Amino acid sequence: MAARGEPIRNLPDSSGELYIQRKLAEHLRGRSDATILDVGGNLAQWTIQFLQTAEKEGAKVQGFNYHAFEPVPETRKKFTENVDKAGFGKIVNLHPLAVSSKVGETTINVLGAQTSGRNSIVDDPLEQETPLDRIPVKTTTIDAFCAEHGIDRIDFIKIDAEGHDYSVLEGASKLLDNEGVDAVQFEYTKRWIDGRAFLKDVFALIDGGPYAFLRIRPKGLELIPEWHPEIERFFAANYVLVHQRALDRFDVREGLFDKSNTYA
């Protein structure tokens, strides 16, 4: 487990999210035309941290085409309050939608409080808290949203959907097929089990295309060229699909699983 870097604390500094944000911000230096999607906005922690980093790197964030999605009303209210307080309220377009594989309606489990970071469409029998409520939410897909808003090219998509991440990716299949996104980050946890999804499904989704599958580490990315059963561990980790045109923006370590099932 140690050789594979598992388990890992799923926090921005140890999960590698800060690394991804910094590299993305460096790439966007001087630009005002970036398009960013934050799926699972929660309390706007990721959005604020990224925009602050991009601003420090010299990106012209006031011109960004920035969209965030948060379906839970009270969480959405806190998101708005936080981005306004941080000075980014006029930049971020917040949508009261859950992103999924289909356009329609579903329900979401509200855990602990409406502002909980664990609220999810996925039922989790191992969750220690009993949902306070299940509320109806409208769903969209990334493909449908982009078609509606005339978006055909995205610099970065961040997904944190508490076990529903593969469904979000599935709903972006046309965008991926059309090579319309440079990179898309998603979270992988034990909740994928109850979401009935595997990393193997992600490899099948991008099979034959120009996207590389990589694990995010604190100081770089690990390229995993093909699915291997040893990565299907359900330990919390963040992964990213990166188009070949964008790979050189990151520090990439190329490896394979050896006979000891160690990534090296």
C-alpha positions as CSV (number, residue, x, y, z in Angstrom):
1,M,0.0,0.0,0.0
2,A,2.8,2.4,0.8
3,A,4.5,1.7,-2.6
4,R,1.2,2.7,-4.2
5,G,0.8,5.8,-2.1
6,E,-2.3,4.4,-0.4
7,P,-4.2,5.2,1.6
8,I,-3.9,9.0,1.3
9,R,-5.5,11.8,3.2
10,N,-8.1,13.3,0.9
11,L,-7.2,16.9,1.6
12,P,-6.1,19.5,-1.0
13,D,-2.5,19.6,0.1
14,S,-2.0,15.8,0.3
15,S,-4.4,14.8,-2.5
16,G,-2.6,16.9,-5.1
17,E,-5.5,19.3,-5.8
18,L,-3.3,22.2,-4.9
19,Y,-0.7,21.0,-7.5
20,I,-3.3,20.8,-10.2
21,Q,-4.6,24.3,-9.4
22,R,-1.2,25.8,-9.5
23,K,-0.3,24.2,-12.8
24,L,-3.6,25.2,-14.4
25,A,-3.1,28.7,-13.1
26,E,0.4,28.9,-14.6
27,H,-1.0,27.8,-18.0
28,L,-3.7,30.5,-17.8
29,R,-1.3,33.3,-17.0
30,G,-2.3,36.4,-19.0
31,R,-5.5,34.8,-20.3
32,S,-9.0,36.1,-19.9
33,D,-10.8,33.6,-22.1
34,A,-10.7,30.4,-20.0
35,T,-13.7,28.2,-19.5
36,I,-13.9,26.3,-16.2
37,L,-16.6,24.0,-14.8
38,D,-16.8,23.2,-11.1
39,V,-19.2,20.2,-10.7
40,G,-20.1,19.8,-7.0
41,G,-19.4,23.4,-5.9
42,N,-20.3,22.8,-2.2
43,L,-19.1,25.8,-0.2
44,A,-16.9,27.2,-3.0
45,Q,-13.6,26.1,-1.4
46,W,-12.2,24.8,-4.6
47,T,-13.5,27.7,-6.7
48,I,-12.2,30.4,-4.4
49,Q,-8.8,28.7,-4.0
50,F,-8.4,28.2,-7.7
51,L,-9.4,31.8,-8.7
52,Q,-7.1,33.2,-6.0
53,T,-4.2,31.1,-7.4
54,A,-5.0,32.1,-11.0
55,E,-5.2,35.7,-10.0
56,K,-1.8,35.6,-8.3
57,E,-0.3,33.9,-11.4
58,G,-1.5,36.8,-13.6
59,A,-4.6,35.3,-15.2
60,K,-7.4,37.8,-16.0
61,V,-10.0,36.0,-14.0
62,Q,-12.6,38.7,-14.5
63,G,-13.0,37.5,-18.1
64,F,-13.3,33.8,-17.3
65,N,-16.4,31.8,-18.4
66,Y,-16.8,30.1,-15.1
67,H,-19.7,27.8,-14.2
68,A,-20.4,26.0,-10.9
69,F,-23.1,23.5,-10.0
70,E,-24.6,23.0,-6.6
71,P,-28.1,21.5,-6.3
72,V,-28.7,21.7,-2.5
73,P,-30.4,25.1,-1.7
74,E,-28.7,25.9,1.6
75,T,-25.3,24.9,0.3
76,R,-25.9,27.0,-2.8
77,K,-26.7,30.0,-0.5
78,K,-23.4,29.5,1.4
79,F,-21.5,29.1,-1.9
80,T,-22.8,32.5,-3.1
81,E,-22.0,34.2,0.2
82,N,-18.4,32.8,0.1
83,V,-17.6,33.8,-3.5
84,D,-19.1,37.3,-2.9
85,K,-17.0,37.7,0.2
86,A,-13.9,36.6,-1.7
87,G,-14.6,39.1,-4.4
88,F,-15.5,36.6,-7.2
89,G,-19.3,36.9,-7.2
90,K,-19.4,38.6,-10.6
91,I,-17.2,35.9,-12.2
92,V,-18.9,32.7,-11.1
93,N,-22.2,31.6,-12.6
94,L,-23.8,29.3,-10.1
95,H,-26.4,26.8,-11.4
96,P,-29.0,25.0,-9.1
97,L,-28.5,21.7,-10.9
98,A,-27.0,18.3,-10.2
99,V,-24.8,17.0,-13.0
100,S,-25.3,13.4,-14.1
101,S,-25.5,11.1,-17.1
102,K,-29.1,12.2,-18.0
103,V,-31.2,15.3,-18.1
104,G,-34.2,15.0,-15.8
105,E,-34.8,14.8,-12.1
106,T,-33.6,12.7,-9.2
107,T,-33.2,13.0,-5.4
108,I,-30.2,13.8,-3.3
109,N,-29.4,12.6,0.2
110,V,-28.9,15.5,2.6
111,L,-26.5,14.4,5.4
112,G,-26.0,16.2,8.7
113,A,-26.8,19.6,7.3
114,Q,-27.7,21.0,3.9
115,T,-24.1,22.3,3.8
116,S,-22.5,18.9,4.3
117,G,-19.8,18.1,1.9
118,R,-21.1,14.5,1.8
119,N,-24.5,15.2,0.4
120,S,-24.9,12.8,-2.5
121,I,-27.2,11.3,-5.1
122,V,-25.6,7.9,-4.2
123,D,-27.0,5.9,-1.3
124,D,-24.2,4.9,1.0
125,P,-25.1,2.2,3.6
126,L,-21.8,2.6,5.3
127,E,-22.4,6.4,5.9
128,Q,-22.5,6.9,9.7
129,E,-25.1,9.6,9.5
130,T,-28.7,8.9,8.5
131,P,-29.8,11.3,5.8
132,L,-31.9,14.1,7.3
133,D,-33.8,14.4,4.1
134,R,-34.0,13.4,0.5
135,I,-34.8,16.4,-1.7
136,P,-35.7,16.5,-5.4
137,V,-33.2,18.1,-7.7
138,K,-33.1,18.7,-11.5
139,T,-30.3,17.1,-13.4
140,T,-28.3,18.1,-16.5
141,T,-25.3,16.6,-18.3
142,I,-22.1,18.4,-19.3
143,D,-22.9,17.7,-22.9
144,A,-26.4,19.2,-22.6
145,F,-25.2,22.2,-20.6
146,C,-22.5,22.9,-23.1
147,A,-24.8,22.6,-26.1
148,E,-27.3,25.0,-24.4
149,H,-24.6,27.6,-23.6
150,G,-22.7,27.4,-26.8
151,I,-19.6,25.9,-25.2
152,D,-17.4,23.7,-27.4
153,R,-14.0,24.0,-25.6
154,I,-13.3,23.8,-21.9
155,D,-10.0,24.3,-20.2
156,F,-10.7,22.4,-17.1
157,I,-13.5,20.5,-15.4
158,K,-13.4,19.7,-11.7
159,I,-15.8,16.9,-10.5
160,D,-16.5,16.1,-6.8
161,A,-19.9,14.4,-6.9
162,E,-19.5,12.1,-3.8
163,G,-19.6,8.7,-5.7
164,H,-21.6,10.0,-8.7
165,D,-18.5,11.1,-10.5
166,Y,-18.6,8.4,-13.3
167,S,-22.1,9.4,-14.2
168,V,-20.9,12.9,-14.6
169,L,-18.1,11.7,-16.9
170,E,-20.6,9.6,-18.8
171,G,-22.7,12.7,-19.4
172,A,-19.6,14.4,-21.0
173,S,-18.9,11.6,-23.5
174,K,-19.7,13.8,-26.6
175,L,-17.4,16.5,-25.3
176,L,-14.7,14.0,-24.8
177,D,-15.3,12.4,-28.2
178,N,-15.0,15.8,-29.8
179,E,-11.8,16.5,-27.9
180,G,-13.5,19.6,-26.4
181,V,-11.9,19.6,-22.9
182,D,-8.2,19.9,-22.0
183,A,-8.5,18.1,-18.6
184,V,-11.1,16.8,-16.3
185,Q,-10.5,15.9,-12.7
186,F,-12.7,13.5,-10.7
187,E,-12.7,12.0,-7.2
188,Y,-12.7,8.2,-6.6
189,T,-13.8,6.8,-3.2
190,K,-15.6,3.9,-1.7
191,R,-18.9,5.5,-2.7
192,W,-18.2,4.3,-6.3
193,I,-19.2,0.9,-5.1
194,D,-22.7,2.0,-4.3
195,G,-22.7,4.1,-7.5
196,R,-22.0,0.8,-9.3
197,A,-19.0,2.2,-11.1
198,F,-15.3,1.4,-11.5
199,L,-12.2,3.0,-12.8
200,K,-12.4,0.3,-15.5
201,D,-15.5,2.1,-16.8
202,V,-13.5,5.3,-17.2
203,F,-10.8,3.5,-19.2
204,A,-13.6,2.1,-21.5
205,L,-15.0,5.6,-21.8
206,I,-11.8,7.1,-23.2
207,D,-10.6,4.0,-25.1
208,G,-9.1,4.8,-28.5
209,G,-9.2,8.5,-27.8
210,P,-6.5,11.1,-27.1
211,Y,-7.0,11.3,-23.3
212,A,-4.5,9.9,-20.8
213,F,-5.5,8.6,-17.4
214,L,-3.4,9.9,-14.5
215,R,-3.5,9.8,-10.8
216,I,-3.0,13.2,-9.1
217,R,-0.1,13.2,-6.6
218,P,1.1,16.2,-4.4
219,K,4.0,17.0,-6.7
220,G,2.9,15.6,-10.1
221,L,0.8,13.1,-12.0
222,E,1.2,9.4,-12.4
223,L,0.4,8.1,-15.9
224,I,-1.5,4.8,-15.8
225,P,-1.6,3.6,-19.4
226,E,-4.1,0.8,-19.0
227,W,-6.5,-0.5,-16.4
228,H,-5.1,-2.8,-13.8
229,P,-7.1,-4.6,-11.0
230,E,-4.7,-3.2,-8.4
231,I,-5.9,0.4,-9.0
232,E,-9.5,-0.7,-8.2
233,R,-8.9,-0.2,-4.5
234,F,-11.7,2.3,-3.5
235,F,-9.3,4.3,-1.4
236,A,-10.0,8.1,-1.8
237,A,-7.9,9.6,-4.6
238,N,-8.2,12.2,-7.3
239,Y,-7.6,11.3,-10.9
240,V,-7.5,13.4,-14.1
241,L,-8.0,12.8,-17.8
242,V,-5.7,14.9,-19.8
243,H,-5.7,15.5,-23.6
244,Q,-2.4,14.8,-25.2
245,R,-2.2,18.5,-26.2
246,A,-2.1,19.4,-22.5
247,L,0.2,16.8,-21.0
248,D,3.3,18.9,-21.2
249,R,1.7,21.4,-18.7
250,F,2.2,18.9,-15.9
251,D,5.1,16.9,-14.3
252,V,4.2,13.4,-15.4
253,R,5.8,10.2,-14.1
254,E,5.3,7.2,-16.5
255,G,5.1,3.8,-14.9
256,L,3.6,0.3,-15.1
257,F,2.5,-2.3,-12.6
258,D,5.3,-4.9,-12.2
259,K,5.1,-8.5,-11.2
260,S,4.7,-7.5,-7.6
261,N,1.7,-5.4,-8.5
262,T,3.6,-2.3,-7.5
263,Y,3.4,0.8,-9.7
264,A,7.0,1.6,-10.7
